Each structure stands twice: as structure tokens, then as C-alpha cells.
Amino acid sequence: MPSIDGLTIPTRGQSLFANSAWRAYRTANFSVPNAAETVIPFTADRFGQAGAELPLHLPGGPAVTGTVAKTLNSYNLTGTGTLFTSELAVGMRLIVPGGAQTDYPEVEYVSNDTTCQCRRVLTATATGQTATRLNSALIIRHAGLYRFYGCFRFAGAVAGNERSILLRVNRGANPIFKARENSNGTNPVYVIVYTEWPCLVDDYIEASAYQDSGGALDLEVEAGLAPDFGCSLAGADFPASTLPRY
């Protein structure tokens, strides 16, 4: 495998479990609707690769899609479209709707350009649904205590008051962290994220934004600073039974 600054980078079809620190960022502003918590997608990582499955299984790149041909109640996912013909990679997290439920499987093994095996049985996925690569989550590859950190910049707006960033594990009902700042008139507002949380392999963590300015408000890009979201391994493995599960 190639490496950058000592960090091993997986190529397509390879898995990576040992690396323990990674960061994602955006290359364009992201519009946050009024009074609606919204998950933040990312477009690149801090090691310079954009628009593809990123080092350390970062989310980045576009939300590539493909049509699912079959999967229900099995580990296997077969489909067509760009997602399946050129973008599948081990460790990639997918979104596959299936009626009233949605599966969020992680790719464990890529059989060929149309078929992959997931880590969990797909209990909701239906034939003909559109699978999308999840480009918003940091995916945990090694169980342990993690530090999560980030910097986010809301555009200035006089109206409203709250400018918040929330972190959730596996899209749980309760956030594991919330950082809130108040409006600063027409000046931009910076929200800094920092917390620690124990995670299991395959957990995925997303950052979401909330604001109440009365209209859409951008999370603005500031080169080298924001929006930026990452984590690093801070402690050794934990027994699964001791972890709080949100």
C-alpha cells in the first residue's frame, strides 16, 4: 500500500484497521436550512485526495449512487451504476432505503465490479432501490476511546441566536456532544467541537448543524480551518458490554 507521512493508504478493495487518526473537510460552502438539524457532508480529507474513497475510510467525495438489484436478508449487495462499477471500496458505508426502513451497511469485501459483501445482514433493502455512498461519517476501524474535534464557521446573520454543531453515533436519537454559540451580528460565528467517546468497530460518527436565523445560512469554507471534522484514537479497546450505546 502507498503511504503519506507514514500513514498507510488503502487502495480499492483493501481494508485498513490499524490507523487511528483522520480528518475530513469541505471545499465549498454548505447551506444549513433554518431550524432543521442537518447532517454535514464532506468532500475531501487532509491528505490531499478528493472525489474518491479516501484514506482511512474518510467519507469524502460526491454521494455516488447505484441501483440495487438484490440483497434482502443476505450479506450480499449487487447493483449497477457508478457506485458499483468503479467506486466500491472496503470500509465504505452505504445508504440503501427499503420501504419504511433504511440499511446503512459497511462494505467488507468487494467480489467484483457489481457485487460486494457487507458486514451485516441487510434486513430492509429492496430490489430497485438506489444505494448511495455515505459521505458524511467518520467510520471507526478499531475499537477504543476516540477524541473528536472540528471547527465550523457559520456565515454572519443578525437574526436568530443559536449556531450549533451536534455529534451523533450511528444516527442515534441522542447526540453525544453539542457545541453552541450565539449570533454575532453580521460577523461569522465559529463553533469548535471537542469531546471523547468510546466506539466499536463499524460505528460511524456524523456532525450536524443547526441554526435559527430565519432562513438558510451557510457553513462557510475558510482554507485550512473550516469546515473541518476529525478524530484520533485516545485509548485501548473496551469490552463491548461497557460502552454506552446511543
C-alpha positions in Angstrom: 0.0 0.0 0.0 1.2 3.6 -0.6 1.7 5.9 2.3 1.8 9.6 3.1 3.8 10.9 6.1 3.8 7.3 7.5 0.1 6.7 7.2 -0.8 3.7 5.1 -3.5 4.4 2.5 -5.8 1.6 1.3 -6.3 1.2 -2.4 -9.6 0.0 -3.9 -10.7 -3.4 -2.4 -8.3 -3.3 0.5 -9.1 -3.0 4.2 -7.4 -0.9 6.9 -7.8 -1.5 10.6 -4.8 -0.2 12.4 -4.6 3.5 11.5 -6.3 5.6 14.2 -6.5 9.3 13.2 -8.2 11.0 10.3 -9.8 14.3 9.3 -12.4 15.4 6.7 -13.2 18.9 5.3 -15.3 20.7 2.8 -14.1 22.5 -0.3 -17.4 24.5 -0.8 -19.9 26.3 1.4 -22.8 24.2 2.8 -26.3 25.7 3.2 -28.0 24.9 6.5 -31.8 25.3 6.5 -33.5 27.3 9.2 -34.5 25.4 12.4 -33.7 22.0 11.0 -30.7 19.9 12.2 -28.8 18.9 9.0 -26.0 16.3 8.6 -22.9 17.8 7.1 -21.4 16.0 4.1 -17.6 16.3 3.4 -15.7 16.4 0.1 -12.1 15.7 0.9 -9.5 14.7 3.5 -6.4 16.4 4.9 -4.1 14.2 2.9 -5.0 15.6 -0.4 -7.2 13.1 -2.1 -10.7 14.2 -3.2 -13.5 12.8 -5.1 -12.8 9.2 -4.4 -12.9 6.7 -1.4 -10.4 8.4 0.9 -7.5 7.3 3.0 -8.6 5.8 6.4 -12.1 5.3 5.1 -13.0 9.0 5.3 -16.4 9.9 3.9 -15.5 12.5 1.2 -16.3 12.8 -2.4 -19.7 13.0 -4.1 -22.7 10.9 -2.9 -22.2 8.4 -5.7 -25.2 6.2 -6.4 -26.2 2.9 -8.0 -29.3 0.8 -8.4 -29.6 -2.2 -6.2 -30.5 -5.5 -8.0 -30.8 -7.8 -5.0 -29.9 -8.0 -1.3 -32.8 -8.6 1.1 -31.9 -10.8 4.2 -28.4 -11.6 2.9 -24.9 -10.1 3.3 -24.5 -9.6 -0.4 -25.2 -6.4 -2.3 -25.4 -6.4 -6.1 -26.1 -3.5 -8.3 -25.4 -1.3 -11.3 -24.3 2.3 -11.8 -21.1 4.2 -11.0 -21.2 3.2 -7.3 -20.9 -0.5 -8.2 -18.8 -0.3 -11.4 -16.0 1.9 -10.2 -16.4 3.3 -6.7 -16.9 0.3 -4.3 -14.2 0.0 -1.7 -13.8 -1.9 1.5 -14.9 0.1 4.5 -17.3 2.3 2.5 -20.6 2.9 4.3 -23.7 2.9 2.1 -27.3 4.2 2.5 -29.8 1.8 1.0 -33.5 2.5 1.6 -36.1 -0.2 1.8 -39.6 1.0 2.3 -40.2 2.3 5.8 -36.6 1.3 6.9 -33.1 2.0 5.7 -30.0 -0.1 5.9 -26.5 1.5 6.5 -24.2 -1.4 5.6 -20.5 -1.2 5.5 -18.6 -3.0 2.7 -16.5 -5.9 4.0 -15.4 -7.5 0.7 -15.6 -6.4 -2.9 -16.2 -9.5 -5.1 -16.2 -7.8 -8.4 -17.4 -4.6 -10.0 -21.1 -5.4 -9.4 -21.1 -7.3 -6.1 -19.9 -6.7 -2.6 -20.4 -8.4 0.8 -21.5 -6.3 3.8 -20.6 -6.7 7.4 -24.3 -7.2 8.5 -27.4 -8.8 7.1 -29.5 -6.4 5.1 -33.0 -6.6 6.6 -34.7 -3.7 4.9 -33.1 -3.3 1.4 -35.4 -3.9 -1.5 -34.7 -4.6 -5.2 -34.7 -1.5 -7.3 -33.8 1.0 -4.5 -30.9 3.4 -5.1 -27.8 2.9 -2.9 -25.7 6.0 -2.1 -22.2 6.3 -0.7 -22.4 7.9 2.7 -20.1 11.0 2.5 -20.8 12.4 6.0 -19.4 9.9 8.5 -16.2 9.0 10.1 -16.2 5.2 10.3 -14.4 3.6 13.2 -12.0 0.8 12.2 -10.5 0.0 15.6 -12.5 -0.2 18.9 -11.4 2.2 21.6 -11.7 5.7 23.1 -11.7 8.4 20.5 -11.2 12.2 20.6 -13.5 14.0 18.1 -12.7 17.6 17.1 -13.7 20.1 14.5 -14.0 23.7 13.5 -17.1 25.1 11.8 -17.9 28.6 10.6 -21.4 30.0 10.2 -21.9 33.0 8.0 -22.9 36.2 9.8 -26.6 36.9 10.3 -28.2 39.4 12.7 -31.5 37.4 13.0 -31.9 34.5 15.4 -29.5 33.4 18.1 -28.4 29.7 18.0 -25.5 28.4 15.9 -24.8 24.8 16.9 -22.9 21.7 15.9 -24.0 18.2 17.2 -22.3 14.9 17.0 -24.2 11.6 16.8 -23.1 7.9 16.7 -24.9 5.7 14.2 -27.6 8.3 13.8 -28.7 7.8 17.4 -31.6 9.7 18.9 -29.3 11.4 21.4 -26.3 13.4 20.4 -23.0 12.6 22.2 -21.9 16.2 22.1 -23.3 19.7 21.3 -21.4 22.9 20.9 -23.5 26.1 20.7 -22.5 29.7 20.1 -24.7 32.8 19.7 -25.2 35.0 16.7 -22.5 37.7 16.3 -24.4 40.1 14.1 -23.0 40.3 10.6 -19.7 38.7 11.7 -19.1 35.0 11.1 -19.6 32.6 14.1 -17.0 29.9 14.8 -18.2 26.7 16.6 -15.4 24.4 18.0 -16.1 20.7 18.6 -14.1 18.6 21.1 -15.2 15.5 23.0 -14.2 11.9 23.8 -16.3 8.9 23.2 -15.8 5.1 23.3 -16.5 3.4 20.0 -16.8 -0.1 18.5 -15.6 -1.2 15.1 -18.1 -0.2 12.4 -19.6 2.7 14.5 -20.0 5.8 12.4 -20.0 9.4 13.7 -21.5 12.4 11.9 -21.6 16.1 12.6 -24.8 18.0 12.0 -25.5 21.8 12.0 -28.4 23.8 13.5 -29.2 27.5 13.2 -32.3 29.7 13.7 -31.6 32.8 11.6 -35.0 32.6 9.9 -33.6 31.5 6.6 -30.8 29.3 5.1 -27.4 30.1 6.4 -24.0 28.8 5.0 -21.3 26.9 6.8 -18.5 28.8 5.2 -15.2 27.5 3.9 -12.1 29.0 5.4 -9.0 27.5 3.8 -7.1 25.2 6.2 -9.6 25.8 9.0 -13.3 25.1 8.4 -15.4 23.2 8.0 -13.1 20.5 9.4 -14.0 17.3 11.3 -11.8 14.6 12.6 -10.9 12.1 15.3 -8.0 10.2 16.8 -7.7 7.1 18.9 -7.0 8.1 22.5 -7.2 4.8 24.4 -7.2 1.0 24.1 -10.0 -1.4 23.3 -13.1 -1.6 25.5 -15.3 -4.6 26.2 -18.5 -4.1 24.2 -20.6 -4.5 27.3 -19.1 -1.5 28.9 -19.9 1.0 26.1 -22.8 3.4 26.3 -24.9 2.8 23.1 -26.8 5.8 21.8 
